[in-house]
Amino acid sequence: MYFFTLLLAVALIGTVAAAPSDAVASSTSSTSSSAASYVRTFFYVGGSYVDDGAGGHIFRDQMYVEKLVPAYGATQAVPIVLIHGQAQTGTNFLNKPDGGVGWATLFIQQGFEVYIIDQTFRGRSAWQPGFGATKPSTYSAEIIQQRFTAGEDYNLWPQASKHTQWPGTGKMGDPVFDAFYSSNVQFISNATYQQTTVQNAGAALLDRIGKPVVLIGHSQGGLMPILIADARPKLTKALILLEPTGPPFQEAVFSNTSSRAWGLTDIPITYAPTVTDPSTDLVKETYPARGDGYVQCILQADSPAPRQLVNLASKPILLVTSESSYHVPYDYCTVQFLQQAGCNQTEHLELNEAGILGNGHMFFMEKNSNIIQGVLKKWIACL
């Protein structure tokens, strides 16, 4: 059972709430004159010098990190690391496109030390042109409308019509949509390169923080907590996966091609018994969909015994799925994969089952995002 309290929100305009609070903000954006400063610093982790091909050297594969700490000091023991998704940057978690309070604000208000990253070769994390891809990729405004902000007008998956929480029309020309789309950036469409470099830089980040953290990742960035935790299990307290890339071993909804040979990831992850060749060592079986509007799941077969994700098995994992996203048909497969692989503390928070209705894939930016953050805060408090 999930409980939350609705109280007044405090907006972030370079400041956060004056004192830590367990309160959860209301579903509409509000402002307050009662505010106090936070301490902001930034740094880079990961990467190395490489030959630039012209007789010199450049630094490659580094990751930008922004650290935000309440001016009164962190009162929560566990830091939060926020990881954005494809075509996005860490600004996702600052102000919302409608000017409302972002999740970073709320976590700081509640007394958390917060780290926000720009994934490698994204935003303020530089890319070496031509390395890993011949050129960057982009998402058109039409794709963003169809999948993120106005899915109810396209009905490309069964649950799309339930979307009501995006502020405004979710289409070009609407000021909220324009503010969001203008923040989208080019990305390098190379999953193995991206995952490898974020895992390496993420491990370096956890080493620098030096104590267990809660890793929160969204969409394409939702796989990164799994990889970082696999590399640094002792420095990972828990994982929150916000509609992570999935489902296991395949694409769904917009394609049905094979993908993610290691189950949840495109790069190696630690199994016991050891997996050397995932195409043969991970014996797969297709399981029936759980009902209309859902996809079949490709999981490990029951025989031989499923390989176990030994570095994640002891971790609390929360996978969050909104009511109307294109992830609804398949996120449950990811949950079942984790549970089958020994991650017995994996929970699936389906927002509609908690009475939180109408959200899409970008629910941390939507009208009731504060309510969702409050549910996560209470889950973290129980760790």
C-alpha positions as CSV (number, residue, x, y, z in Angstrom):
1,M,0.0,0.0,0.0
2,Y,1.3,3.5,-0.9
3,F,0.4,6.5,1.1
4,F,1.0,10.2,0.4
5,T,0.1,13.6,1.8
6,L,-0.9,16.6,-0.3
7,L,0.7,19.8,0.9
8,L,1.8,23.1,-0.7
9,A,4.6,23.0,-3.2
10,V,7.6,25.2,-3.1
11,A,9.0,26.2,-6.5
12,L,12.7,26.3,-7.4
13,I,13.9,29.5,-8.8
14,G,17.6,29.1,-7.9
15,T,16.4,28.2,-4.3
16,V,14.6,25.5,-2.4
17,A,12.4,25.1,0.7
18,A,13.7,26.6,3.9
19,A,13.8,23.3,5.9
20,P,13.7,19.6,5.2
21,S,10.2,18.1,5.0
22,D,8.6,14.8,4.3
23,A,5.6,16.6,2.8
24,V,4.6,15.9,-0.8
25,A,3.6,18.8,-2.9
26,S,0.2,19.1,-4.5
27,S,-0.5,18.1,-8.1
28,T,-0.4,21.7,-9.3
29,S,2.6,24.0,-9.4
30,S,2.8,26.6,-6.7
31,T,5.3,29.1,-5.4
32,S,6.3,30.3,-2.0
33,S,8.3,33.2,-0.6
34,S,9.8,31.0,2.1
35,A,13.0,29.7,0.5
36,A,16.6,29.1,1.3
37,S,19.7,28.7,-0.8
38,Y,21.3,25.4,-1.8
39,V,24.9,24.7,-2.6
40,R,25.6,23.8,-6.2
41,T,28.9,22.4,-7.6
42,F,29.7,20.4,-10.7
43,F,32.5,18.1,-11.8
44,Y,33.3,15.4,-14.3
45,V,33.9,11.7,-13.8
46,G,35.3,9.0,-16.1
47,G,37.0,9.3,-19.4
48,S,40.6,9.5,-20.4
49,Y,43.0,11.2,-22.8
50,V,43.1,9.8,-26.3
51,D,44.9,10.5,-29.5
52,D,43.0,13.1,-31.6
53,G,44.4,11.8,-34.9
54,A,46.2,15.0,-35.5
55,G,49.2,14.8,-33.3
56,G,47.4,15.9,-30.1
57,H,45.1,14.6,-27.4
58,I,41.6,15.1,-26.3
59,F,39.6,13.9,-23.3
60,R,36.8,11.4,-24.2
61,D,34.0,9.6,-22.5
62,Q,33.7,11.8,-19.5
63,M,30.4,12.5,-17.7
64,Y,29.1,15.8,-16.3
65,V,27.7,15.7,-12.8
66,E,25.9,18.5,-11.0
67,K,25.8,18.2,-7.2
68,L,23.0,20.0,-5.3
69,V,23.0,20.0,-1.5
70,P,20.6,21.9,0.8
71,A,22.3,24.9,2.4
72,Y,21.3,23.6,5.8
73,G,23.1,20.4,5.0
74,A,21.7,17.0,3.9
75,T,19.5,15.4,6.6
76,Q,18.9,12.2,4.7
77,A,21.5,9.5,4.9
78,V,21.3,8.3,1.3
79,P,22.2,10.5,-1.7
80,I,20.0,10.5,-4.8
81,V,21.5,10.1,-8.4
82,L,19.2,11.1,-11.2
83,I,19.8,9.7,-14.7
84,H,17.9,11.1,-17.7
85,G,16.8,9.2,-20.9
86,Q,17.5,9.4,-24.6
87,A,17.7,12.8,-26.3
88,Q,17.5,14.4,-22.8
89,T,19.9,15.9,-20.3
90,G,19.9,16.4,-16.5
91,T,17.8,19.5,-16.9
92,N,14.8,17.1,-17.0
93,F,14.9,17.0,-13.2
94,L,15.2,20.7,-12.6
95,N,12.3,22.9,-13.5
96,K,9.4,21.4,-15.4
97,P,8.6,22.7,-18.9
98,D,5.6,24.6,-17.5
99,G,7.8,26.3,-15.0
100,G,6.7,24.1,-12.1
101,V,8.8,22.4,-9.4
102,G,11.0,19.6,-10.6
103,W,12.0,16.4,-8.8
104,A,15.4,17.7,-7.9
105,T,13.8,20.6,-6.0
106,L,11.6,18.2,-4.0
107,F,14.4,15.8,-3.1
108,I,16.5,18.8,-1.9
109,Q,13.5,20.2,0.0
110,Q,13.3,16.8,1.7
111,G,16.9,16.9,2.8
112,F,18.6,14.8,0.2
113,E,22.0,15.3,-1.4
114,V,21.2,15.1,-5.1
115,Y,23.5,14.3,-8.1
116,I,22.2,15.0,-11.6
117,I,24.2,13.7,-14.6
118,D,24.4,14.4,-18.3
119,Q,25.1,11.0,-19.8
120,T,28.3,10.6,-21.8
121,F,28.3,12.4,-25.1
122,R,25.1,14.2,-24.2
123,G,24.6,17.8,-23.1
124,R,27.6,19.0,-21.2
125,S,29.4,15.7,-21.6
126,A,31.4,16.1,-24.8
127,W,31.4,13.7,-27.7
128,Q,34.4,13.1,-30.0
129,P,32.9,13.6,-33.4
130,G,32.8,10.5,-35.5
131,F,33.7,8.1,-32.7
132,G,31.0,5.5,-32.0
133,A,28.7,6.9,-34.7
134,T,29.3,8.8,-37.9
135,K,26.9,11.6,-36.8
136,P,24.5,12.4,-34.0
137,S,20.8,11.4,-34.1
138,T,17.8,13.4,-33.1
139,Y,14.1,12.8,-32.4
140,S,11.7,14.9,-34.4
141,A,9.0,16.9,-32.7
142,E,6.4,14.5,-34.2
143,I,8.0,11.5,-32.5
144,I,8.0,13.4,-29.2
145,Q,4.3,14.3,-29.6
146,Q,3.3,10.7,-30.5
147,R,5.2,8.9,-27.8
148,F,5.7,11.4,-24.9
149,T,3.3,14.3,-24.8
150,A,0.2,13.8,-26.9
151,G,-0.1,10.0,-27.3
152,E,-3.9,10.2,-26.7
153,D,-4.3,11.9,-30.1
154,Y,-2.5,9.1,-32.0
155,N,-3.5,5.9,-30.1
156,L,-0.4,3.9,-31.2
157,W,-0.7,1.5,-28.3
158,P,-3.8,0.3,-26.4
159,Q,-3.5,2.5,-23.3
160,A,-2.6,5.7,-25.1
161,S,-6.1,7.2,-24.8
162,K,-5.8,7.4,-21.0
163,H,-3.2,10.2,-21.1
164,T,-4.4,13.4,-19.4
165,Q,-1.6,14.8,-17.3
166,W,0.6,16.6,-19.8
167,P,0.1,20.3,-19.3
168,G,-1.2,21.9,-22.5
169,T,-1.8,20.3,-25.9
170,G,1.6,18.4,-26.1
171,K,2.0,19.6,-29.6
172,M,4.1,22.1,-31.6
173,G,3.1,25.7,-31.0
174,D,2.0,25.0,-27.4
175,P,4.4,26.9,-25.1
176,V,4.9,24.0,-22.7
177,F,5.6,21.6,-25.5
178,D,8.0,24.1,-27.2
179,A,9.8,24.6,-23.9
180,F,10.2,20.9,-23.5
181,Y,11.2,20.1,-27.1
182,S,13.7,22.9,-27.2
183,S,15.5,21.2,-24.4
184,N,15.9,18.0,-26.3
185,V,19.4,17.3,-27.7
186,Q,21.2,15.2,-30.2
187,F,22.4,11.8,-29.1
188,I,24.8,9.0,-30.2
189,S,22.7,6.0,-31.3
190,N,25.1,3.4,-30.1
191,A,23.7,1.4,-27.2
192,T,26.8,-0.6,-26.4
193,Y,29.1,2.5,-26.4
194,Q,26.7,4.5,-24.3
195,Q,26.1,1.8,-21.8
196,T,29.8,1.0,-21.4
197,T,30.8,4.6,-20.9
198,V,28.0,5.5,-18.5
199,Q,28.7,2.3,-16.5
200,N,32.4,3.3,-16.2
201,A,31.7,6.9,-15.4
202,G,28.8,6.0,-13.0
203,A,31.1,3.6,-11.1
204,A,33.6,6.5,-10.8
205,L,30.8,8.7,-9.5
206,L,29.8,6.3,-6.8
207,D,33.5,5.9,-5.8
208,R,33.7,9.6,-5.4
209,I,30.4,9.9,-3.4
210,G,31.8,7.1,-1.2
211,K,28.6,5.8,0.4
212,P,25.6,3.9,-0.9
213,V,23.2,5.8,-3.1
214,V,19.7,5.4,-4.6
215,L,20.1,5.3,-8.4
216,I,17.0,6.7,-10.3
217,G,17.0,6.3,-14.1
218,H,14.4,7.0,-16.7
219,S,13.7,5.3,-20.1
220,Q,17.0,4.7,-22.0
221,G,18.7,5.9,-18.8
222,G,16.6,3.4,-16.8
223,L,19.1,0.7,-17.7
224,M,22.0,2.6,-16.3
225,P,21.2,2.0,-12.6
226,I,21.3,-1.8,-13.3
227,L,24.7,-1.5,-14.9
228,I,26.2,0.9,-12.4
229,A,24.9,-1.2,-9.5
230,D,26.4,-4.3,-11.1
231,A,29.8,-2.5,-11.2
232,R,29.4,-1.1,-7.7
233,P,27.0,-3.2,-5.6
234,K,28.4,-2.1,-2.3
235,L,27.8,1.5,-3.1
236,T,24.2,1.0,-4.3
237,K,21.4,1.1,-1.7
238,A,18.5,0.7,-4.1
239,L,17.4,1.2,-7.7
240,I,14.3,3.1,-9.0
241,L,13.7,2.4,-12.7
242,L,11.3,4.8,-14.3
243,E,9.9,3.0,-17.4
244,P,13.3,1.6,-18.3
245,T,14.2,0.5,-21.9
246,G,12.7,-3.0,-22.4
247,P,11.3,-5.5,-22.5
248,P,14.0,-8.3,-22.1
249,F,15.6,-9.7,-25.3
250,Q,13.2,-7.8,-27.7
251,E,11.7,-4.5,-28.8
252,A,8.0,-4.0,-28.5
253,V,5.2,-1.7,-29.5
254,F,7.1,0.2,-32.3
255,S,9.2,-2.9,-33.4
256,N,9.4,-6.6,-32.6
257,T,13.1,-7.1,-33.4
258,S,15.5,-8.9,-31.1
259,S,17.5,-6.7,-28.8
260,R,19.5,-6.6,-25.5
261,A,21.2,-10.0,-25.8
262,W,22.1,-9.9,-22.1
263,G,18.4,-9.7,-21.2
264,L,18.1,-6.2,-19.8
265,T,21.3,-4.7,-21.4
266,D,23.3,-4.7,-24.5
267,I,26.6,-5.2,-22.7
268,P,27.8,-7.9,-20.3
269,I,26.3,-8.0,-16.8
270,T,27.2,-10.4,-14.0
271,Y,25.3,-13.7,-13.8
272,A,25.8,-16.8,-11.8
273,P,26.6,-19.3,-13.2
274,T,28.8,-17.1,-15.4
275,V,27.5,-16.1,-18.9
276,T,30.1,-16.1,-21.6
277,D,27.9,-16.2,-24.7
278,P,24.4,-14.9,-23.9
279,S,23.0,-16.4,-27.1
280,T,23.5,-19.9,-25.8
281,D,24.0,-19.5,-22.0
282,L,20.8,-17.6,-21.5
283,V,18.1,-20.1,-22.5
284,K,15.0,-18.2,-23.5
285,E,11.3,-19.1,-23.5
286,T,8.3,-17.1,-24.6
287,Y,5.5,-16.7,-22.0
288,P,1.9,-15.7,-22.7
289,A,0.9,-12.1,-22.3
290,R,-0.9,-11.3,-19.1
291,G,-3.9,-10.0,-20.8
292,D,-5.3,-7.9,-23.7
293,G,-3.2,-4.9,-24.4
294,Y,0.0,-6.5,-23.3
295,V,2.9,-8.2,-25.1
296,Q,4.3,-11.7,-24.7
297,C,7.4,-11.9,-22.5
298,I,10.6,-13.5,-23.5
299,L,12.3,-14.5,-20.3
300,Q,14.8,-17.2,-19.2
301,A,13.4,-20.7,-19.5
302,D,12.5,-22.6,-16.3
303,S,15.0,-25.3,-17.3
304,P,17.9,-25.2,-16.9
305,A,17.5,-23.0,-13.8
306,P,17.6,-19.3,-14.7
307,R,20.9,-17.6,-14.3
308,Q,21.0,-15.1,-11.4
309,L,21.9,-11.5,-11.3
310,V,24.1,-11.9,-8.2
311,N,25.2,-8.3,-7.8
312,L,21.6,-7.1,-7.8
313,A,19.9,-9.9,-5.9
314,S,20.0,-8.2,-2.5
315,K,18.9,-4.8,-3.8
316,P,15.5,-3.2,-3.4
317,I,14.3,-2.4,-6.9
318,L,11.2,-0.4,-7.7
319,L,10.0,-0.2,-11.4
320,V,7.5,2.5,-12.0
321,T,5.0,2.5,-14.9
322,S,2.4,5.1,-15.7
323,E,-1.2,4.5,-16.7
324,S,-1.0,5.5,-20.4
325,S,2.6,5.1,-21.5
326,Y,3.8,2.8,-24.3
327,H,5.7,1.0,-21.6
328,V,2.4,-0.4,-20.1
329,P,2.3,-3.3,-22.5
330,Y,5.7,-4.6,-21.5
331,D,7.2,-3.2,-18.3
332,Y,5.7,-6.1,-16.4
333,C,8.1,-8.4,-18.4
334,T,11.1,-6.5,-17.1
335,V,9.8,-7.0,-13.5
336,Q,9.3,-10.7,-14.1
337,F,12.8,-11.0,-15.6
338,L,14.4,-9.4,-12.5
339,Q,12.4,-11.5,-10.1
340,Q,13.2,-14.7,-12.1
341,A,16.9,-13.7,-12.0
342,G,16.9,-13.7,-8.2
343,C,16.0,-10.0,-7.5
344,N,13.3,-10.9,-5.1
345,Q,13.0,-7.4,-3.7
346,T,11.8,-6.1,-7.1
347,E,8.4,-4.3,-6.9
348,H,6.3,-3.0,-9.7
349,L,4.5,0.3,-9.0
350,E,1.8,0.7,-11.6
351,L,0.7,4.2,-10.9
352,N,-3.0,3.6,-11.8
353,E,-3.1,0.8,-9.2
354,A,-1.9,3.4,-6.6
355,G,-4.7,5.7,-7.7
356,I,-2.4,8.0,-9.8
357,L,-4.1,8.3,-13.1
358,G,-3.5,9.8,-16.6
359,N,0.3,9.9,-16.8
360,G,2.5,9.2,-19.8
361,H,6.1,8.4,-20.2
362,M,7.4,11.8,-19.0
363,F,5.4,11.6,-15.8
364,F,8.1,13.4,-13.7
365,M,7.3,16.5,-15.8
366,E,3.5,16.2,-15.7
367,K,0.9,18.1,-13.7
368,N,0.8,15.6,-10.9
369,S,4.5,14.8,-10.8
370,N,4.9,16.0,-7.2
371,I,2.5,13.3,-6.1
372,I,4.6,10.6,-7.8
373,Q,7.8,11.9,-6.3
374,G,6.1,11.7,-2.9
375,V,5.4,8.0,-3.3
376,L,9.1,7.4,-4.2
377,K,10.2,9.4,-1.2
378,K,8.1,7.2,1.1
379,W,9.5,4.1,-0.6
380,I,13.0,5.4,0.0
381,A,12.2,6.2,3.6
382,C,11.4,2.5,4.2
383,L,14.8,1.2,2.9
